[in-house]
């Protein structure tokens, strides 16, 4: 249901007319004055919505897609138009491109900055959204999409985010040990902006309210003013910056965390080092070099070092280290261990810790080989 029509060759925006002007236009229309819909050139008529919003509507069988706009769409569009005007922006409704490739719901201009608002009450696919947004982008126009039932439709856009989250290496943070998946849980406006740069906000058309990840109920005029001030763009960019920072830290930390998980398996879970050292000691004690003082000292040193590396591992996963935290997760009997991705210095600390354990492991392997040679027949 458009707000705009052409009457006597002049473009008329219905809500801008005074009560007297609107009543006069209705009377003239009843007497035969032609009203032409600006969107398509079809004949139109005048009407006032239940909430008092004056508008035009298409004659039957016009075939224009704008004839199917809901009353919610109409009233939200008008409220955006009113707010932009109140902020002293030059504002138009149902504004067409020169080639009429698109018609924006609300178009606002000030100081060379061009902004459009699109109220999307009906369903839209990710492909349609991207194509329609691209038409604005190539013209240097900021576009903002108010998407109704965002939570219900958000699954349509998560593939964008999930693919972007995986990164060029195809490794999702969820596949990296000790990374808390909730670090990358975010709202639908970020699912769209982060991978595609498309600005959107959740819309509850029935209540004429908006919502974002951080605000479950946002006044429409307040949000429009934040857009015009540039604050909403900055909000989206801050979310994207946080995403990129965390994603980069995961990429840097992943090799060390994967190695750290391997140490858990060998040091704690399976006691692999302890078991191997025990086997080597038993062979040495039964071998020809069992009385060799140097080898006896090595056996004692190995045992002590295994105790040390176990304590070292536990020191890293303790809360006091600041590197890891234990978190209770739904459907899990015990808390899970997660790496503290920030501050960024934590990544360097875990890398250094793993490097220390790697050096110890290399020394351990050398010592085992020495013991094994000392246990072999012919070395007595």
C-alpha positions as CSV (number, residue, x, y, z in Angstrom):
1,X,0.0,0.0,0.0
2,X,1.9,3.0,-1.2
3,X,2.1,6.4,0.5
4,X,2.7,8.2,-2.8
5,X,0.7,8.8,-6.0
6,X,0.6,11.2,-8.9
7,X,-2.3,13.6,-9.0
8,X,-2.7,16.3,-11.7
9,X,0.9,15.6,-12.8
10,X,2.2,16.3,-9.3
11,X,3.7,13.7,-6.9
12,X,1.6,13.6,-3.7
13,X,2.7,12.0,-0.4
14,X,-0.5,11.2,1.4
15,X,0.6,11.7,5.1
16,X,2.1,15.1,4.2
17,X,-1.3,16.5,3.4
18,X,-3.3,18.4,6.0
19,X,-6.8,17.1,7.0
20,X,-8.4,19.7,4.8
21,X,-6.2,18.8,1.8
22,X,-6.9,15.1,2.2
23,X,-10.6,15.6,2.5
24,X,-10.5,17.9,-0.6
25,X,-8.6,15.3,-2.6
26,X,-11.0,12.6,-1.6
27,X,-13.9,14.7,-2.8
28,X,-12.3,15.5,-6.1
29,X,-11.4,11.8,-6.6
30,X,-15.1,10.9,-6.0
31,X,-16.0,13.4,-8.7
32,X,-13.6,11.7,-11.2
33,X,-10.1,13.0,-10.5
34,X,-7.6,10.5,-11.7
35,X,-5.1,9.1,-9.1
36,X,-2.1,7.3,-10.7
37,X,0.1,5.0,-8.7
38,X,3.7,6.3,-8.8
39,X,5.1,2.8,-8.5
40,X,3.5,1.4,-11.7
41,X,1.2,3.9,-13.4
42,X,-1.9,1.9,-12.6
43,X,-5.1,3.6,-11.4
44,X,-5.4,4.1,-7.7
45,X,-7.7,5.3,-4.9
46,X,-7.4,7.0,-1.5
47,X,-7.8,5.3,1.9
48,X,-7.0,5.8,5.6
49,X,-5.7,2.8,7.7
50,X,-7.2,1.8,11.0
51,X,-4.4,3.6,12.7
52,X,-5.0,6.8,10.8
53,X,-2.3,6.5,8.2
54,X,-3.4,8.1,4.9
55,X,-2.3,6.2,1.9
56,X,-3.2,5.2,-1.7
57,X,-4.1,1.7,-2.9
58,X,-4.2,0.1,-6.3
59,X,-7.3,-0.5,-8.3
60,X,-8.2,-4.3,-8.6
61,X,-6.0,-6.5,-10.8
62,X,-3.2,-3.9,-11.2
63,X,-0.6,-6.6,-11.2
64,X,1.8,-4.4,-9.2
65,X,3.7,-6.2,-6.4
66,X,3.4,-3.1,-4.2
67,X,-0.4,-3.7,-4.1
68,X,0.3,-6.6,-1.8
69,X,2.0,-4.5,0.9
70,X,0.5,-5.1,4.3
71,X,-0.8,-2.4,6.7
72,X,2.2,-3.2,9.0
73,X,4.5,-2.5,6.1
74,X,2.7,0.8,5.4
75,X,2.8,2.1,8.9
76,X,6.4,1.1,9.6
77,X,7.4,2.8,6.3
78,X,5.6,5.9,7.3
79,X,7.2,6.0,10.8
80,X,10.6,5.8,9.2
81,X,9.7,8.6,6.8
82,X,8.5,10.8,9.7
83,X,11.6,10.2,11.7
84,X,14.0,11.0,8.9
85,X,12.1,14.2,8.2
86,X,12.2,15.1,11.9
87,X,16.0,14.8,11.8
88,X,16.2,17.3,8.9
89,X,17.0,14.8,6.2
90,X,15.7,15.3,2.7
91,X,13.3,12.3,2.6
92,X,11.2,10.5,0.0
93,X,9.1,7.4,0.2
94,X,8.8,4.8,-2.5
95,X,11.8,6.4,-4.2
96,X,12.7,4.8,-7.6
97,X,16.1,4.5,-9.3
98,X,16.4,6.4,-12.6
99,X,16.0,3.1,-14.5
100,X,13.3,1.9,-12.0
101,X,15.4,-1.2,-11.3
102,X,14.4,-0.7,-7.7
103,X,12.0,1.3,-5.6
104,X,13.2,1.9,-2.0
105,X,10.7,2.2,0.8
106,X,12.3,5.3,2.3
107,X,15.2,7.3,0.8
108,X,17.0,9.9,2.9
109,X,19.8,12.3,1.9
110,X,21.9,14.8,3.8
111,X,25.4,16.2,3.2
112,X,26.1,13.8,0.4
113,X,25.2,10.8,2.4
114,X,22.4,8.6,0.9
115,X,20.5,6.1,3.0
116,X,17.7,3.7,2.1
117,X,15.4,1.7,4.4
118,X,13.8,-1.4,3.2
119,X,10.9,-3.0,5.2
120,X,10.9,-6.7,4.4
121,X,7.7,-8.2,5.9
122,X,7.4,-11.0,3.3
123,X,9.9,-13.9,3.0
124,X,13.2,-13.2,1.2
125,X,15.9,-15.7,0.4
126,X,19.6,-14.9,1.1
127,X,20.2,-14.8,-2.7
128,X,17.4,-12.2,-3.2
129,X,18.6,-10.1,-0.3
130,X,22.2,-10.1,-1.6
131,X,21.1,-9.2,-5.1
132,X,18.9,-6.4,-4.0
133,X,21.4,-5.0,-1.6
134,X,24.1,-5.0,-4.4
135,X,22.0,-2.6,-6.5
136,X,22.3,0.0,-3.7
137,X,25.9,-0.7,-3.0
138,X,27.1,0.0,-6.6
139,X,25.5,3.4,-6.3
140,X,27.1,4.3,-3.0
141,X,23.9,4.1,-1.1
142,X,23.8,2.8,2.5
143,X,21.0,0.2,2.7
144,X,19.3,-1.0,5.9
145,X,17.0,-4.0,5.9
146,X,14.3,-4.5,8.5
147,X,13.6,-8.2,8.3
148,X,10.4,-9.5,9.9
149,X,10.4,-12.7,11.9
150,X,14.2,-12.6,11.9
151,X,14.6,-15.3,14.5
152,X,12.4,-17.7,12.5
153,X,14.2,-17.0,9.3
154,X,17.7,-16.7,10.7
155,X,18.5,-20.3,9.8
156,X,18.4,-19.2,6.1
157,X,21.4,-17.0,6.7
158,X,23.5,-19.0,9.1
159,X,25.2,-20.9,6.2
160,X,26.8,-17.6,5.3
161,X,28.1,-17.1,8.8
162,X,29.1,-20.7,9.3
163,X,31.1,-20.8,6.1
164,X,32.8,-17.5,6.9
165,X,33.5,-18.7,10.4
166,X,35.4,-21.7,9.1
167,X,37.8,-19.4,7.3
168,X,40.1,-20.1,4.4
169,X,41.6,-23.1,6.1
170,X,38.2,-24.7,6.5
171,X,38.7,-25.2,10.2
172,X,35.8,-24.1,12.3
173,X,36.6,-22.9,15.8
174,X,34.3,-25.6,17.1
175,X,36.9,-28.2,15.8
176,X,39.7,-26.7,17.8
177,X,40.2,-28.2,21.3
178,X,39.3,-26.0,24.2
179,X,37.6,-23.3,22.2
180,X,34.2,-22.3,23.6
181,X,31.7,-22.3,20.8
182,X,29.7,-19.6,22.5
183,X,32.5,-17.1,21.7
184,X,31.2,-17.1,18.2
185,X,27.4,-17.3,19.0
186,X,25.8,-14.1,17.8
187,X,22.6,-12.6,16.5
188,X,21.1,-12.7,13.0
189,X,22.1,-9.1,12.1
190,X,25.8,-10.3,12.5
191,X,25.1,-13.5,10.6
192,X,24.4,-11.2,7.6
193,X,26.7,-8.3,8.1
194,X,29.9,-10.2,9.0
195,X,30.1,-12.4,5.9
196,X,28.3,-10.2,3.4
197,X,28.4,-6.6,4.7
198,X,24.6,-6.3,4.5
199,X,23.1,-4.1,7.2
200,X,20.0,-5.5,8.8
201,X,17.9,-5.5,11.9
202,X,15.3,-7.8,13.3
203,X,11.7,-6.6,12.9
204,X,8.6,-7.6,14.8
205,X,6.1,-6.2,12.3
206,X,3.0,-6.8,14.5
207,X,4.4,-4.7,17.4
208,X,6.3,-2.3,15.2
209,X,9.5,-2.9,17.2
210,X,13.0,-4.0,16.3
211,X,15.6,-6.1,17.9
212,X,19.3,-6.8,17.8
213,X,21.6,-9.3,19.5
214,X,22.1,-6.9,22.4
215,X,18.6,-5.3,22.5
216,X,15.5,-7.5,22.4
217,X,13.1,-4.6,22.1
218,X,14.2,-1.4,20.2
219,X,12.0,1.5,19.4
220,X,11.7,2.1,15.6
221,X,12.3,5.9,15.7
222,X,15.2,5.4,18.1
223,X,16.9,2.9,15.8
224,X,16.3,5.1,12.7
225,X,18.0,8.0,14.5
226,X,20.9,5.8,15.4
227,X,21.2,4.8,11.7
228,X,21.2,8.4,10.6
229,X,23.9,9.3,13.2
230,X,26.1,6.5,11.9
231,X,25.9,4.7,15.2
232,X,24.2,1.5,14.0
233,X,26.9,1.1,11.3
234,X,29.5,1.5,14.0
235,X,27.7,-1.1,16.1
236,X,27.8,-3.6,13.2
237,X,31.5,-2.8,12.5
238,X,32.4,-3.3,16.2
239,X,30.8,-6.8,16.1
240,X,32.6,-7.6,12.9
241,X,35.9,-6.4,14.4
242,X,35.4,-8.5,17.5
243,X,34.7,-11.5,15.3
244,X,37.8,-11.1,13.2
245,X,40.0,-10.6,16.3
246,X,38.7,-13.8,17.9
247,X,38.9,-15.7,14.6
248,X,42.5,-14.6,14.2
249,X,43.4,-15.6,17.7
250,X,41.8,-19.1,17.2
251,X,43.9,-19.5,14.0
252,X,47.1,-18.6,15.9
253,X,46.2,-20.7,19.0
254,X,44.9,-23.8,17.1
255,X,48.3,-25.6,16.6
256,X,49.3,-25.2,20.3
257,X,45.8,-26.2,21.5
258,X,45.8,-29.3,19.4
259,X,49.2,-30.2,20.7
260,X,48.1,-29.4,24.2
261,X,45.2,-31.8,23.8
262,X,47.7,-34.5,22.7
263,X,49.7,-33.9,25.9
264,X,46.5,-34.4,27.9
265,X,46.0,-37.8,26.3
266,X,49.6,-38.9,26.9
267,X,50.3,-37.3,30.3
268,X,46.9,-37.5,32.1
269,X,44.4,-39.7,30.4
270,X,46.5,-42.7,29.3
271,X,49.7,-42.1,31.4
272,X,51.7,-43.0,28.2
273,X,55.0,-41.5,29.4
274,X,54.7,-43.1,32.8
275,X,54.0,-46.5,31.2
276,X,56.8,-46.3,28.7
277,X,59.3,-45.2,31.3
278,X,58.1,-48.0,33.6
279,X,58.7,-50.6,30.8
280,X,62.1,-49.2,30.0
281,X,63.1,-49.2,33.7
282,X,62.0,-52.9,34.1
283,X,64.1,-53.9,31.1
284,X,67.1,-51.9,32.4
285,X,66.9,-53.5,35.9
286,X,66.9,-56.9,34.2
287,X,69.6,-56.0,31.8
288,X,73.4,-56.2,31.8
289,X,73.9,-52.5,32.6
290,X,71.6,-52.4,35.7
291,X,74.6,-51.4,37.9
292,X,75.7,-48.5,35.7
293,X,75.5,-45.4,38.0
294,X,74.8,-43.0,35.1
295,X,71.9,-45.0,33.8
296,X,70.6,-45.5,37.3
297,X,70.6,-41.7,37.7
298,X,68.8,-41.4,34.4
299,X,66.0,-43.7,35.6
300,X,65.5,-41.6,38.7
301,X,65.6,-38.4,36.6
302,X,63.0,-39.7,34.2
303,X,60.6,-40.6,36.9
304,X,61.0,-37.1,38.5
305,X,60.6,-35.4,35.1
306,X,57.4,-37.3,34.4
307,X,56.0,-36.1,37.7
308,X,57.2,-32.6,36.8
309,X,55.5,-32.5,33.4
310,X,52.2,-33.8,35.0
311,X,52.3,-30.9,37.5
312,X,53.2,-28.5,34.7
313,X,50.2,-29.6,32.7
314,X,47.9,-29.2,35.7
315,X,49.3,-25.8,36.4
316,X,48.3,-24.6,33.0
317,X,44.7,-25.8,33.3
318,X,44.2,-24.4,36.8
319,X,42.1,-21.3,37.1
320,X,45.0,-19.5,38.7
321,X,47.0,-19.6,35.5
322,X,44.4,-17.4,33.7
323,X,44.7,-19.5,30.6
324,X,41.8,-21.9,31.0
325,X,38.5,-21.9,32.7
326,X,36.1,-24.7,33.6
327,X,32.5,-24.1,32.4
328,X,29.3,-25.9,33.1
329,X,27.5,-26.8,29.9
330,X,24.0,-28.0,29.4
331,X,23.6,-31.7,28.9
332,X,27.1,-32.3,30.4
333,X,27.6,-34.0,33.7
334,X,30.9,-32.3,34.4
335,X,32.3,-28.8,33.5
336,X,34.3,-28.5,30.3
337,X,37.7,-27.0,30.0
338,X,37.9,-23.9,27.7
339,X,40.9,-21.8,26.7
340,X,40.6,-18.1,27.5
341,X,41.1,-16.6,24.1
342,X,41.6,-13.1,25.4
343,X,43.7,-11.3,26.3
344,X,45.7,-12.0,23.2
345,X,48.8,-12.6,25.3
346,X,47.3,-15.9,26.4
347,X,48.0,-17.3,22.9
348,X,51.7,-16.6,23.4
349,X,51.6,-18.2,26.8
350,X,50.1,-21.4,25.6
351,X,52.5,-21.5,22.6
352,X,55.4,-21.1,25.0
353,X,54.0,-23.8,27.3
354,X,53.6,-26.3,24.5
355,X,57.1,-25.5,23.2
356,X,58.5,-26.3,26.7
357,X,56.6,-29.6,26.7
358,X,57.8,-30.4,23.2
359,X,61.4,-29.9,24.3
360,X,60.8,-32.1,27.3
361,X,59.3,-34.8,25.2
362,X,62.3,-34.8,22.8
363,X,64.6,-35.1,25.9
364,X,62.4,-37.9,27.2
365,X,62.6,-39.8,23.9
366,X,66.4,-39.5,23.9
367,X,66.6,-40.8,27.5
368,X,64.4,-43.8,26.6
369,X,66.7,-44.6,23.7
370,X,69.7,-44.5,25.9
371,X,68.1,-46.8,28.5
372,X,67.1,-49.2,25.8
373,X,70.7,-49.4,24.4
374,X,71.8,-50.0,28.0
375,X,69.3,-52.8,28.4
376,X,70.4,-54.6,25.2
377,X,72.5,-57.8,25.4
378,X,76.2,-57.1,24.6
379,X,76.2,-53.8,26.5
380,X,77.2,-55.5,29.8
